[in-house]
Amino acid sequence: MGGIFVSNHVCDKMLSQQEEMVLALVELQTRVLGYPSHNIPEEKLKKTLSEADFGEFITKQPDGSYAYPTLLLSVKK
């Protein structure tokens, strides 16, 4: 109790077609390295954390200032 979980990951929200291409390349690179996926949909992450009794979500959506769409999320236990 009292812990904070912070996530900074590639998300499923695209701002442009160029970012969609970059995300596809990041996903390909991740899979070639042997990981199953690098993209976590925001709603799936929030649902899973809620089921683990986390609350008070704070999120920052992608705003175009990063190389690829990044979701910043923090949540308290």
C-alpha positions in Angstrom: 0.0 0.0 0.0 1.1 3.5 -0.7 3.2 2.6 -3.7 3.2 4.3 -7.1 3.4 2.6 -10.4 4.7 4.7 -13.4 4.5 3.6 -17.0 6.2 5.2 -20.0 5.4 3.2 -23.1 4.4 3.3 -26.7 0.6 3.5 -26.8 -2.1 2.9 -29.3 -3.0 6.5 -30.0 -1.6 7.9 -33.3 -1.2 11.5 -34.1 -0.2 11.2 -37.7 0.5 8.6 -40.5 4.2 9.2 -40.0 3.9 8.2 -36.3 2.0 5.1 -37.3 4.9 4.0 -39.6 7.4 4.7 -36.8 5.3 2.7 -34.3 5.1 -0.2 -36.8 8.9 -0.2 -37.1 9.3 -0.1 -33.3 6.9 -3.1 -33.0 8.8 -5.0 -35.7 12.1 -4.4 -34.0 10.7 -5.5 -30.6 9.3 -8.7 -32.1 12.6 -9.4 -33.9 14.4 -9.1 -30.5 12.1 -11.8 -29.2 9.5 -9.9 -27.2 5.8 -10.6 -28.0 4.7 -6.9 -28.2 5.7 -3.4 -27.1 2.3 -1.7 -27.6 -0.1 -1.6 -24.6 -3.5 -0.1 -25.2 -4.3 2.5 -22.5 -7.7 1.0 -21.6 -6.2 -2.5 -21.2 -3.4 -1.2 -18.9 -5.9 0.8 -16.8 -8.3 -2.1 -16.5 -5.5 -4.5 -15.4 -4.2 -2.0 -12.8 -7.7 -1.3 -11.5 -8.2 -5.1 -11.1 -5.0 -5.1 -9.0 -6.5 -2.4 -6.7 -4.6 0.6 -8.1 -6.4 3.9 -8.3 -6.0 7.7 -8.8 -4.8 7.4 -12.4 -2.9 10.4 -13.9 -2.1 10.2 -17.6 -0.4 12.4 -20.2 -1.4 11.6 -23.7 1.0 11.9 -26.7 1.3 15.4 -28.0 3.6 15.2 -31.0 6.8 16.2 -29.2 8.2 12.6 -29.1 9.6 10.4 -31.8 6.7 8.0 -31.4 3.4 8.2 -29.4 4.2 7.7 -25.7 1.7 7.4 -22.9 2.8 8.5 -19.5 0.7 7.0 -16.7 1.0 7.0 -12.9 -1.3 5.3 -10.5 -1.3 4.8 -6.7 -1.8 1.5 -4.8 
